[in-house]
Amino acid sequence: PISIERCCDKYTQRQLLAEADVPMPAYRLAANATEVQSFAAEVGLPVVLKPAIGSGSIGVRLCRNVEEVAEHTNHLLGGDLTQSFPILVEEFAQGPYYCTHIMGNEVIGIAAADFSPPPHFVFHQCICPAPLSDDEHRRIADLSLRCLRALDLGWGPTNIELRWTRRGPVVIEVNPRLSGGPLSVQLAYGIDLISEHIKLVIGDEWNLRRRHSNVAAWRALLP
């Protein structure tokens, strides 16, 4: 569907979310190295550089100074990747990281995660459900559902990445797919998101009822 294409184009996704007044980090789209340097100065270091089109955190890096900006720009534009795309220059939103697991229009759970040391964004540990107050949970869930409406999603699995900043939750990215860690949701709530997604694909009725309520966590032992 076109809604998936919109999400894979991260700049288009950002524009649609902005039209819906969804809070996000500041961002600019750069076509060349000169624009990257200019926009990085405009947004303010540190910045996150990423290909405008892509998935799986490929090519995503935190750049803390102008030298790192230049180095990663050369990596993205200089042919080190299979294909070059325009570069998204983003403000580095600082604060705790959360991921909303959604099936259809239903928030199944919200997880919290930490990353290994920068500059790359590699998950180090995760806990589900996230230790949130009722108000924090409501604000993240409400914001996540606003993203679905803005991007014409809500018919399948979605995971939404956010950070809780000084101005509250801001959306980092919306992914129209299951997250990479559905097992934590299954251990926490007894809901097998992979099986329920298969039911949707083959036309069966899914069952998103929670079987239990536990706390699940994982941690990477190697960097």
C-alpha positions as CSV (number, residue, x, y, z in Angstrom):
1,P,0.0,0.0,0.0
2,I,1.0,3.6,-0.5
3,S,1.0,4.1,3.3
4,I,4.0,1.7,3.5
5,E,5.9,3.6,0.8
6,R,5.2,6.9,2.7
7,C,6.7,5.4,5.9
8,C,9.8,4.0,4.1
9,D,10.5,7.5,2.7
10,K,11.4,9.1,6.0
11,Y,11.2,12.7,4.7
12,T,7.6,12.1,3.4
13,Q,6.8,10.5,6.7
14,R,8.1,13.5,8.6
15,Q,6.1,15.9,6.4
16,L,2.8,14.0,6.9
17,L,3.4,13.8,10.7
18,A,4.2,17.6,10.7
19,E,0.9,18.3,9.0
20,A,-0.8,16.5,11.8
21,D,1.1,18.5,14.4
22,V,2.9,15.4,15.7
23,P,5.9,16.5,17.8
24,M,9.2,15.5,16.3
25,P,12.9,16.4,16.3
26,A,13.8,19.3,13.9
27,Y,14.8,18.0,10.5
28,R,16.0,19.0,7.1
29,L,16.5,17.2,3.8
30,A,19.9,17.6,2.2
31,A,20.9,16.7,-1.4
32,N,24.6,17.2,-1.1
33,A,27.5,17.7,1.4
34,T,27.2,21.5,1.4
35,E,23.6,21.3,2.4
36,V,24.3,18.7,5.1
37,Q,26.9,20.9,6.7
38,S,24.6,24.0,6.5
39,F,21.6,22.1,7.9
40,A,23.7,20.5,10.7
41,A,24.7,24.0,11.8
42,E,21.1,25.2,11.5
43,V,19.7,22.3,13.5
44,G,22.5,22.4,16.0
45,L,25.0,19.7,16.9
46,P,24.8,16.8,17.7
47,V,22.7,15.7,14.8
48,V,21.6,12.3,13.4
49,L,22.3,11.6,9.8
50,K,20.4,8.9,7.9
51,P,19.4,8.1,4.4
52,A,16.0,9.5,3.6
53,I,14.9,6.1,2.3
54,G,15.8,2.9,4.1
55,S,15.1,0.6,7.1
56,G,16.9,-1.3,9.7
57,S,19.0,1.6,11.0
58,I,21.3,1.1,8.0
59,G,23.4,4.3,7.5
60,V,22.1,5.9,10.7
61,R,24.7,7.6,12.9
62,L,25.0,10.2,15.6
63,C,27.4,13.0,14.6
64,R,28.7,15.0,17.5
65,N,31.0,17.5,15.6
66,V,31.6,18.8,12.1
67,E,34.3,16.2,11.4
68,E,31.9,13.4,12.1
69,V,29.3,15.1,10.0
70,A,31.7,15.3,7.1
71,E,32.9,11.8,7.5
72,H,29.4,10.2,7.6
73,T,28.2,12.5,4.7
74,N,31.0,11.1,2.6
75,H,30.0,7.6,3.6
76,L,26.4,8.2,2.6
77,L,27.1,10.1,-0.6
78,G,30.3,8.5,-1.7
79,G,29.1,5.1,-2.7
80,D,30.0,3.2,0.5
81,L,26.3,2.1,0.6
82,T,24.7,0.1,-2.2
83,Q,22.6,3.1,-3.3
84,S,22.8,6.8,-2.4
85,F,19.7,8.8,-1.3
86,P,19.2,12.3,0.0
87,I,20.2,12.7,3.6
88,L,17.9,13.5,6.5
89,V,19.6,15.8,9.0
90,E,17.8,15.5,12.3
91,E,18.1,17.1,15.7
92,F,19.3,14.5,18.3
93,A,16.3,14.1,20.6
94,Q,17.7,13.3,24.0
95,G,15.8,11.4,26.6
96,P,14.5,7.9,27.5
97,Y,13.6,5.7,24.4
98,Y,10.3,4.0,24.1
99,C,8.7,1.7,21.4
100,T,4.9,1.3,21.0
101,H,3.8,-2.1,19.8
102,I,0.5,-1.7,17.8
103,M,-1.8,-4.2,16.0
104,G,-4.5,-2.5,14.0
105,N,-5.6,0.4,16.1
106,E,-4.8,-1.2,19.4
107,V,-1.8,-0.4,21.5
108,I,-0.6,-3.8,22.7
109,G,2.3,-2.5,24.9
110,I,5.0,0.1,25.3
111,A,8.6,-1.0,25.8
112,A,11.6,0.9,27.1
113,A,15.1,0.3,25.7
114,D,18.7,1.5,25.9
115,F,21.4,1.6,23.2
116,S,25.0,0.7,23.2
117,P,27.4,3.7,23.2
118,P,27.3,6.0,20.2
119,P,27.7,6.8,17.4
120,H,25.5,3.9,16.1
121,F,22.1,3.0,17.5
122,V,22.4,-0.6,18.5
123,F,19.9,-1.9,21.1
124,H,21.6,-3.0,24.4
125,Q,18.6,-3.9,26.6
126,C,14.9,-3.7,26.7
127,I,12.0,-4.0,29.2
128,C,8.3,-4.6,28.5
129,P,6.2,-3.0,29.7
130,A,8.1,0.2,30.2
131,P,8.1,1.7,33.8
132,L,5.7,4.6,33.1
133,S,3.1,6.4,35.1
134,D,-0.5,6.2,33.9
135,D,-0.3,9.7,32.5
136,E,3.0,9.0,30.6
137,H,1.5,5.8,29.2
138,R,-1.6,7.6,28.1
139,R,0.4,10.4,26.4
140,I,2.6,8.0,24.5
141,A,-0.3,5.8,23.4
142,D,-2.4,8.8,22.3
143,L,0.5,10.2,20.3
144,S,1.1,6.8,18.7
145,L,-2.5,6.6,17.6
146,R,-2.2,10.1,16.1
147,C,0.6,8.8,14.0
148,L,-1.5,6.0,12.6
149,R,-4.2,8.5,11.5
150,A,-1.6,10.8,9.9
151,L,-0.1,8.0,7.9
152,D,-3.2,6.1,7.0
153,L,-2.1,3.0,9.0
154,G,-4.1,1.1,11.6
155,W,-4.8,-2.0,9.5
156,G,-1.8,-4.2,10.6
157,P,1.3,-4.2,12.8
158,T,3.1,-1.0,13.5
159,N,5.9,-0.1,15.9
160,I,6.6,3.5,16.7
161,E,9.8,4.8,18.2
162,L,9.8,7.8,20.6
163,R,11.9,9.6,23.1
164,W,10.7,11.5,26.1
165,T,12.4,14.9,26.0
166,R,12.0,18.1,27.9
167,R,8.9,18.9,25.9
168,G,7.4,15.5,26.4
169,P,7.2,12.5,24.0
170,V,8.5,13.1,20.4
171,V,8.3,10.7,17.5
172,I,11.5,9.4,16.1
173,E,10.1,7.0,13.5
174,V,7.0,5.1,12.5
175,N,7.6,1.6,11.1
176,P,4.7,-0.3,9.4
177,R,5.8,-3.7,10.6
178,L,6.4,-5.7,13.8
179,S,9.4,-4.6,15.9
180,G,12.5,-6.7,16.0
181,G,11.6,-7.9,19.5
182,P,8.1,-9.4,19.5
183,L,9.2,-12.1,22.0
184,S,9.2,-9.6,24.8
185,V,5.6,-8.8,24.2
186,Q,4.7,-12.5,24.1
187,L,6.5,-13.1,27.5
188,A,4.9,-10.0,29.0
189,Y,1.3,-10.5,27.8
190,G,1.0,-13.9,26.2
191,I,0.3,-12.4,22.8
192,D,2.2,-13.9,19.9
193,L,2.4,-11.0,17.5
194,I,3.9,-13.1,14.7
195,S,1.1,-15.6,14.8
196,E,-1.6,-12.9,15.0
197,H,0.0,-11.1,12.0
198,I,-0.1,-14.4,10.0
199,K,-3.8,-14.7,10.9
200,L,-4.4,-11.2,9.5
201,V,-2.6,-12.1,6.3
202,I,-4.5,-15.3,5.6
203,G,-7.9,-13.7,6.5
204,D,-8.4,-15.3,9.9
205,E,-9.6,-13.3,13.0
206,W,-6.8,-12.4,15.3
207,N,-7.0,-12.5,19.1
208,L,-5.2,-9.7,20.9
209,R,-6.5,-10.6,24.4
210,R,-3.9,-10.5,27.1
211,R,-3.4,-14.0,28.7
212,H,-1.3,-12.7,31.6
213,S,0.6,-9.6,32.8
214,N,4.2,-10.0,33.5
215,V,7.4,-8.0,33.0
216,A,9.9,-9.2,30.3
217,A,13.4,-8.0,29.8
218,W,16.4,-8.9,27.7
219,R,20.0,-7.6,27.5
220,A,22.8,-8.1,25.0
221,L,25.9,-9.7,26.5
222,L,28.1,-8.7,23.6
223,P,28.5,-5.2,22.1
